[in-house]
Structures are given as C-alpha cells and as structure tokens.
Amino acid sequence: PKGDTRQKSQTALQIKRWEADRMLTELKQGSKGVGVKQTKRAVNDGKAARVFLAEDADPRVTAPVEALCAEKQIPVERVPQMKELGSACGIAVPSAVAALLH
C-alpha cells in the first residue's frame, strides 16, 4: 500500500535526524575547529577525528575540504543545515564546515 512507503521514508527521516542530533551533540561536547581555515589546518596537522559539512553550504566552500578529507582518510559527516552546525559549535552564526578534534 501507498501509506507503507510514506511511513518507511518518514522512519528513515527520523533515523537520519536522530543520527544528525547525536553527531552534533558529540561536536558540542568535544574540542573543535570551526570554519574552513581551522578545519583545513586540523586536517593537515592530523588533529581532525571527523569533519562535518553542512548540506546547504556552497559546494565551492565544502568541496575542497571534502577532497582534503578523502586524501587524508578522515571521515566526513553531513549535517542538514549550516545554522545547526554553527549552533553545535557554540557560535551565533551558521557554519559550512567544522572538525571534531582528537
């Protein structure tokens, strides 16, 4: 039935939301680098454990960071909105990129 598909996608959305919330809580509590400059520095210095990219950020900003993470084999997590990422980092402005440090 049709409702079944809608329910499955809603459940998948809830799981995705829960995972994003869990990751953001981890980011709030840990040491972090916020913004492209700090994140790239952390990745290059081997201090980044995981990098977070906002899905609504300009790809021209996030793509170079994502490529650097792939090169250095650092896991990348996606967050739906820049404002969520900024908030998780404890800043009053949206952020496209952040890194959770070792």
C-alpha positions as CSV (number, residue, x, y, z in Angstrom):
1,P,0.0,0.0,0.0
2,K,0.9,3.6,-0.6
3,G,0.9,4.6,3.1
4,D,3.6,1.9,3.8
5,T,6.1,3.7,1.6
6,R,5.4,7.1,3.2
7,Q,5.8,5.5,6.7
8,K,9.1,3.9,5.7
9,S,10.5,7.2,4.3
10,Q,9.3,9.0,7.4
11,T,11.1,6.4,9.6
12,A,14.2,6.8,7.6
13,L,14.0,10.6,8.0
14,Q,13.6,10.2,11.8
15,I,16.7,7.9,11.9
16,K,18.7,10.4,9.9
17,R,17.5,13.2,12.2
18,W,18.5,11.2,15.3
19,E,21.9,10.4,13.8
20,A,22.5,14.1,13.0
21,D,21.5,15.1,16.5
22,R,23.8,12.5,18.0
23,M,26.7,13.8,15.9
24,L,26.0,17.4,16.7
25,T,25.9,16.6,20.4
26,E,29.3,15.0,20.1
27,L,30.6,18.1,18.3
28,K,29.1,20.4,21.1
29,Q,31.0,18.4,23.8
30,G,34.3,17.9,22.2
31,S,37.2,20.1,21.0
32,K,36.6,21.5,17.6
33,G,37.7,23.7,14.8
34,V,35.1,25.8,13.1
35,G,35.2,27.2,9.6
36,V,37.2,26.3,6.5
37,K,40.5,27.7,7.7
38,Q,40.5,26.0,11.1
39,T,39.2,22.7,9.7
40,K,41.8,22.5,6.9
41,R,44.5,23.2,9.4
42,A,43.2,20.5,11.8
43,V,43.1,18.0,8.9
44,N,46.6,18.9,7.6
45,D,48.0,18.7,11.1
46,G,46.4,15.3,11.8
47,K,44.2,16.7,14.6
48,A,40.8,16.1,13.0
49,A,39.0,13.0,14.0
50,R,35.9,13.7,11.9
51,V,34.7,16.6,9.7
52,F,31.2,17.9,9.4
53,L,29.9,19.6,6.3
54,A,26.5,21.4,6.0
55,E,24.4,20.2,3.1
56,D,23.0,23.7,2.4
57,A,26.5,25.2,2.2
58,D,28.0,26.4,-1.1
59,P,29.8,23.4,-2.7
60,R,32.6,25.7,-3.7
61,V,33.3,26.0,0.0
62,T,32.8,22.4,1.1
63,A,34.2,20.5,-1.9
64,P,37.9,21.4,-1.3
65,V,37.5,20.4,2.4
66,E,35.8,17.1,1.4
67,A,38.6,16.4,-1.1
68,L,41.3,17.0,1.5
69,C,39.5,14.7,4.0
70,A,39.3,12.0,1.4
71,E,43.0,12.4,0.7
72,K,43.8,12.2,4.5
73,Q,41.2,9.5,5.1
74,I,39.2,11.5,7.6
75,P,35.5,10.6,7.9
76,V,33.1,13.2,6.7
77,E,29.6,13.6,8.2
78,R,26.8,15.6,6.6
79,V,24.6,17.9,8.6
80,P,21.4,19.3,7.0
81,Q,21.8,23.0,7.8
82,M,24.6,25.5,8.4
83,K,22.7,27.0,11.2
84,E,22.6,23.6,13.0
85,L,26.3,23.2,12.6
86,G,27.1,26.7,13.8
87,S,24.8,26.2,16.8
88,A,26.5,22.9,17.7
89,C,29.9,24.7,17.6
90,G,28.6,27.2,20.1
91,I,28.7,30.2,17.6
92,A,25.9,32.6,16.8
93,V,26.4,32.4,13.1
94,P,25.9,29.5,10.5
95,S,29.0,27.4,9.7
96,A,29.6,25.4,6.5
97,V,32.4,23.3,7.9
98,A,33.6,22.1,11.3
99,A,36.0,19.5,12.6
100,L,35.9,17.3,15.8
101,L,39.4,17.2,17.1
102,H,41.3,14.2,18.7
